[in-house]
Amino acid sequence: MIDIVLWGGWYGSHNVGDRVLLLTITDIISRNLGDVRFTVLTDNPDQVIAYTREESICQIRAIKSRRQLFQVVHAIATSDLFIFGGAVPFYEEYFHIIVMLFLVSLCRFFKTPYMTWTVSSQIVTKKWVKRLFGWVLNGAQAISYRDDHTRQLFEACGVDKPMVHTADSGFWLQPAGEALAKELIHRAGKRDPSRSLVALTPRTLSYSNREAGKHFNPKSPEQYELELSCFAAAVDWLWDKGYQPIFVPMNTVAPDDDRIAAKQVIERAKNGKYALLIDEQVRPRIAPAIFKQCSFSFVARVHGSITSAVGNCPIIMYAFAPKHAGIMRSMGLDRYILLESQASPAKTIELLADMEINRGQVVASLHQRLEKLRQEALIPLHLVEQILENSN
């Protein structure tokens, strides 16, 4: 029996992206290493247990990080490996950094090897934070990252050991049947069967949201308004061009509820009343099946783009953080990155029109790229195998 501890993502949230990470990382490891038991450190163990029982065949238990301190210490002390499991665990937030240092200190004290599994990062400017991250990373047995921004940050942190660029584990997500996806679409509003669907996933970028800083660098009200304006322009253009927009939320729990942004976009758009809205939680394995019903997508979430790609649905990305541009470049979709610094309703329409014209070519190239990304997503598995072999 191999014991592995996972930490670093918001696995206990209702966010599709974090759930996808947990499901795919554990699936990749279990299918290749056999008898593995995972311990997930999270603030919401009940949520983790609930959805992994339904959507995973892996042995997964969850520990409440803040209240089950003895269990956390015991899990790390007796585990074979501690993994920073994907997501964006490197950002400037004091309590989060304290927790990271505590967990890594436990790993070092008990001589438990640790590694990063295709992690990403926010913009980090404080020198003392970079020094601490450097201490954490230089003690890791392996470092894998998802995008060039993160590599550059790690180099600025003084990392002096090899680092490996790998693809997100989410590309290995196994979708569920299409029937459930079609049921969600049916309940989303009045469907016009003569029109092809286009998926939209805006995100609530509220500067007053205290939790926002844990997921992306804080945004101003003007930046949020810009995002809403771009998505409203998309709604109007799509309807005028014969499509029906459908909003696909990646999270349905406040304050990070995508339906809040979707409803604000609908209010702003001239043709908002014709848009469909999936006004309920979307399960991780259902998301690709929903995107598969769409001609293309316009999203503002990393795993909105990944689940769209898994559903063979080409993507335009509203990139308000480095991780968004990074994931699009990994898919060979540089041309369809709408950088926040360059965003406008006119630029949005320009990209939508470009996608409409070149969709067939984009689908073909994305399909080929997806196969390569799936292989790249297995690189951290090989790092795990090497670490376990060396520790025996």
C-alpha positions in Angstrom: 0.0 0.0 0.0 1.3 3.4 -1.0 0.2 6.4 1.1 0.1 9.8 -0.6 -1.0 13.1 0.9 -2.5 15.8 -1.4 -2.7 19.5 -0.7 -2.7 22.8 -2.7 -6.1 23.0 -4.4 -9.5 24.0 -3.2 -10.6 20.3 -3.4 -13.5 20.8 -0.9 -15.0 23.6 -2.9 -17.8 23.4 -5.5 -15.4 24.6 -8.1 -15.3 22.2 -11.1 -11.7 23.0 -11.7 -10.4 21.9 -8.3 -12.6 18.8 -8.3 -11.2 17.9 -11.8 -7.7 18.2 -10.4 -8.3 15.9 -7.5 -10.2 13.3 -9.6 -7.6 13.2 -12.4 -4.4 13.2 -10.3 -5.7 10.4 -8.1 -6.9 8.5 -11.1 -3.6 8.8 -13.0 -1.6 7.6 -10.0 -4.0 4.7 -9.0 -4.3 3.4 -12.5 -0.5 3.2 -12.9 0.7 2.4 -9.4 -2.0 0.1 -8.2 -2.8 0.0 -4.5 -2.7 3.6 -3.4 -4.4 5.4 -0.6 -4.9 9.1 -0.8 -5.3 11.6 2.1 -6.6 15.0 1.1 -6.1 18.0 3.3 -9.0 20.3 3.0 -11.3 22.7 4.9 -14.4 20.8 3.7 -13.8 17.0 4.0 -17.5 16.2 3.7 -17.6 17.7 0.2 -14.5 15.8 -0.9 -15.9 12.5 0.3 -19.3 13.2 -1.2 -18.2 13.8 -4.8 -15.3 11.4 -4.8 -17.6 8.5 -3.8 -19.8 9.3 -6.8 -17.1 10.0 -9.3 -13.9 8.1 -8.3 -12.9 4.5 -7.7 -9.8 5.5 -5.8 -9.2 5.1 -2.1 -9.6 8.7 -0.9 -10.0 10.0 2.7 -10.2 13.7 3.7 -8.9 15.5 6.8 -10.1 18.9 8.0 -6.8 20.8 7.9 -7.6 23.3 10.6 -9.3 21.2 13.2 -7.7 17.7 12.8 -4.1 18.8 13.5 -3.0 15.4 15.0 -4.4 13.6 12.0 -2.6 15.9 9.6 0.7 15.4 11.4 0.2 11.6 11.5 -0.8 11.5 7.8 2.4 13.3 6.7 4.6 11.4 9.1 3.4 8.0 7.8 3.0 8.9 4.1 5.3 7.9 1.3 4.9 11.2 -0.6 3.3 14.6 -0.1 2.1 16.3 -3.3 1.2 19.9 -4.1 -1.6 18.7 -6.3 -1.9 21.1 -9.2 -4.0 24.3 -8.9 -2.4 27.7 -7.9 -0.8 27.2 -4.4 1.8 29.9 -4.9 0.3 33.3 -4.0 0.7 36.2 -1.5 -1.6 35.5 1.4 -0.2 35.4 4.9 -2.2 32.5 6.4 -1.8 30.4 3.3 2.0 30.8 3.4 2.1 29.9 7.1 0.1 26.7 6.4 2.5 25.9 3.5 5.6 26.4 5.7 4.0 24.3 8.4 3.2 21.4 6.1 6.6 21.5 4.4 8.4 21.7 7.8 6.5 18.5 8.8 7.6 16.8 5.6 11.2 17.7 6.3 11.1 16.7 9.9 9.6 13.3 9.2 11.7 12.9 6.0 8.6 12.6 3.9 9.5 13.5 0.3 7.4 16.1 -1.4 6.9 17.5 -4.9 4.8 19.8 -7.0 2.4 18.4 -9.6 1.9 20.8 -12.5 1.3 23.8 -10.3 0.6 27.4 -11.3 1.0 30.8 -9.6 -0.3 34.3 -9.2 1.8 37.4 -9.5 4.1 37.6 -6.5 6.0 40.8 -5.8 7.2 40.6 -2.2 10.8 39.6 -1.8 10.3 37.8 1.5 7.5 35.7 0.0 9.8 34.8 -2.9 12.5 33.7 -0.4 10.1 31.5 1.5 8.8 29.9 -1.8 12.4 29.3 -2.7 13.0 27.5 0.5 9.9 25.4 -0.1 10.8 24.5 -3.7 14.5 23.8 -3.2 13.5 21.1 -0.7 11.2 19.4 -3.1 12.2 16.1 -4.7 10.6 17.2 -8.0 9.1 20.4 -9.4 6.7 20.4 -12.2 4.8 23.5 -13.3 2.1 24.5 -15.8 3.1 27.7 -17.5 6.0 30.0 -18.2 4.8 32.6 -15.7 5.2 30.1 -12.9 8.7 29.0 -14.2 9.8 32.6 -14.2 8.5 33.1 -10.7 10.3 30.0 -9.4 13.5 31.2 -11.0 13.0 34.6 -9.3 12.5 32.7 -6.0 16.1 31.3 -6.4 15.2 27.7 -7.3 18.4 26.0 -8.1 17.2 22.6 -9.2 15.6 21.1 -12.3 12.0 22.1 -13.1 9.8 20.3 -15.6 7.0 21.9 -17.7 4.0 19.6 -17.9 0.4 19.6 -18.9 -2.6 19.9 -16.6 -3.9 16.5 -15.3 -7.4 17.7 -16.3 -6.8 16.7 -19.9 -7.2 13.1 -18.6 -10.7 13.7 -17.3 -13.1 11.0 -18.4 -16.5 12.6 -19.4 -19.8 11.2 -18.4 -22.6 10.3 -20.8 -24.2 13.0 -23.0 -27.7 12.3 -21.7 -27.1 14.1 -18.4 -25.6 17.0 -20.2 -28.6 17.3 -22.5 -30.9 17.3 -19.4 -29.0 20.2 -18.0 -29.3 22.1 -21.3 -33.0 21.3 -21.4 -33.5 22.8 -18.0 -31.4 25.9 -18.8 -34.2 27.8 -20.6 -36.1 27.9 -23.9 -33.9 26.2 -26.5 -34.1 27.3 -30.1 -33.3 24.0 -32.0 -32.5 25.9 -35.2 -29.5 27.5 -33.6 -26.1 26.0 -32.6 -25.1 26.6 -29.0 -22.0 28.6 -27.9 -20.9 28.2 -24.3 -20.1 31.2 -22.1 -18.4 31.2 -18.7 -17.7 34.6 -17.2 -16.4 34.9 -13.7 -17.3 37.2 -10.8 -14.3 39.5 -10.4 -15.5 41.5 -7.4 -12.8 43.6 -5.7 -14.8 43.4 -2.5 -14.6 39.6 -2.4 -12.1 38.8 0.4 -11.7 35.3 -1.0 -10.8 36.5 -4.5 -7.1 37.0 -3.6 -6.8 33.3 -3.0 -7.6 32.6 -6.6 -6.4 35.6 -8.6 -4.8 39.0 -8.0 -7.6 41.4 -6.9 -9.5 43.3 -9.6 -11.0 46.8 -9.6 -14.7 47.4 -10.3 -13.6 48.9 -13.7 -11.9 45.6 -14.6 -14.9 43.6 -13.6 -17.2 45.9 -15.7 -14.9 45.4 -18.7 -15.3 41.7 -18.4 -19.1 42.0 -18.2 -19.1 44.3 -21.3 -17.1 41.9 -23.3 -19.3 39.0 -22.5 -22.5 41.1 -23.1 -21.1 42.0 -26.6 -20.5 38.3 -27.2 -24.1 37.5 -26.3 -25.5 40.1 -28.8 -23.1 39.1 -31.6 -23.8 35.4 -31.2 -27.6 35.8 -31.3 -27.4 38.2 -34.3 -25.2 35.6 -36.1 -27.7 32.7 -35.6 -26.2 31.1 -32.4 -27.8 30.7 -29.0 -25.5 31.5 -26.1 -25.6 29.2 -23.0 -23.9 30.1 -19.7 -22.1 27.1 -18.2 -21.0 27.8 -14.6 -17.8 26.2 -13.2 -18.8 27.2 -9.6 -22.3 27.8 -8.1 -21.5 28.9 -4.5 -21.0 32.5 -3.4 -18.9 34.5 -3.4 -17.2 32.7 -6.4 -20.5 31.9 -8.2 -20.3 32.2 -11.9 -24.1 32.6 -12.2 -23.8 36.0 -10.6 -21.6 37.2 -13.5 -23.8 35.4 -16.0 -27.0 37.1 -14.8 -25.3 40.5 -14.9 -24.1 39.9 -18.4 -27.7 38.9 -19.4 -29.0 42.1 -18.0 -26.5 44.2 -20.0 -26.9 42.4 -23.3 -29.6 43.5 -25.8 -30.3 39.9 -26.6 -29.8 38.6 -23.1 -33.3 37.3 -22.8 -32.5 34.7 -25.5 -29.5 33.2 -23.6 -29.7 29.9 -21.7 -28.4 29.6 -18.2 -27.5 26.4 -16.4 -28.7 27.5 -13.0 -27.4 24.5 -11.1 -24.2 22.8 -10.1 -22.3 21.1 -13.0 -20.5 17.9 -12.1 -16.9 17.7 -13.3 -17.4 14.8 -15.7 -20.6 16.4 -17.1 -18.8 19.6 -18.1 -17.0 18.2 -21.2 -20.3 16.7 -22.3 -22.0 20.0 -22.2 -19.2 21.7 -24.1 -19.4 18.9 -26.7 -22.9 20.2 -27.6 -21.5 23.6 -28.4 -19.8 25.0 -31.5 -17.2 26.9 -29.5 -16.8 28.5 -26.1 -15.8 31.9 -24.5 -14.6 31.3 -21.0 -12.8 33.1 -18.1 -11.7 30.0 -16.2 -8.7 27.7 -16.7 -10.7 24.5 -16.3 -13.5 25.9 -18.3 -11.1 25.9 -21.1 -9.8 22.4 -20.3 -13.2 20.8 -20.0 -14.2 22.5 -23.2 -11.1 21.1 -24.9 -11.9 17.6 -23.6 -15.3 18.0 -25.1 -13.7 18.9 -28.4 -15.1 22.4 -28.2 -12.6 25.2 -29.3 -12.0 28.0 -26.9 -11.7 31.8 -26.7 -10.2 32.8 -23.3 -10.8 36.0 -21.4 -7.4 36.1 -19.8 -7.4 38.2 -16.6 -4.5 36.3 -15.0 -1.2 34.8 -16.2 -2.6 31.2 -15.8 -5.3 31.8 -18.4 -2.8 32.8 -21.1 -0.6 30.0 -20.1 -3.2 27.2 -20.5 -4.2 28.6 -23.9 -0.7 28.6 -25.1 -0.3 25.0 -24.0 -3.2 24.1 -26.2 -1.8 26.0 -29.2 -4.6 28.6 -29.0 -2.5 31.8 -28.6 -4.6 33.4 -31.3 -7.7 33.2 -29.2 -6.4 34.8 -26.0 -8.2 38.0 -25.1 -5.8 39.6 -22.6 -7.5 41.8 -20.1 -5.1 44.6 -20.9 -6.3 44.6 -24.5 -9.9 43.6 -24.0 -12.8 45.5 -25.4 -16.3 44.5 -26.8 -14.9 45.2 -30.3 -11.9 42.9 -29.8 -14.2 40.2 -28.4 -16.3 40.3 -31.5 -13.2 40.2 -33.7 -12.1 36.9 -32.0 -15.6 35.5 -32.2 -15.8 36.2 -35.9 -12.3 34.7 -36.4 -13.4 31.5 -34.5 -16.5 31.2 -36.6 -14.5 31.3 -39.8 -11.7 29.0 -38.7 -13.6 26.7 -36.4 -13.0 23.5 -38.4 -9.2 24.1 -38.5 -9.1 24.9 -34.8 -11.0 21.7 -33.9 -8.6 19.6 -35.9 -5.5 21.1 -34.4 -6.9 21.1 -30.9 -7.7 17.4 -31.3 -4.1 16.6 -32.2 -2.7 18.9 -29.5 -5.0 17.2 -26.9 -3.3 13.9 -27.5 0.1 15.4 -26.9 -1.1 17.2 -23.8 -2.4 14.0 -22.3 1.0 12.4 -22.7 2.7 15.5 -21.1 0.2 15.3 -18.2 1.8 11.9 -17.3 5.2 13.4 -16.7 4.5 14.0 -13.0 3.5 10.4 -12.6 7.0 9.4 -13.8 8.4 11.8 -11.2 6.3 10.1 -8.5 7.6 6.7 -9.6 11.2 7.9 -9.4 10.7 9.4 -5.9 9.1 6.3 -4.5 11.7 4.0 -6.0 14.5 6.2 -4.6 12.9 6.3 -1.1 12.7 2.5 -0.9 
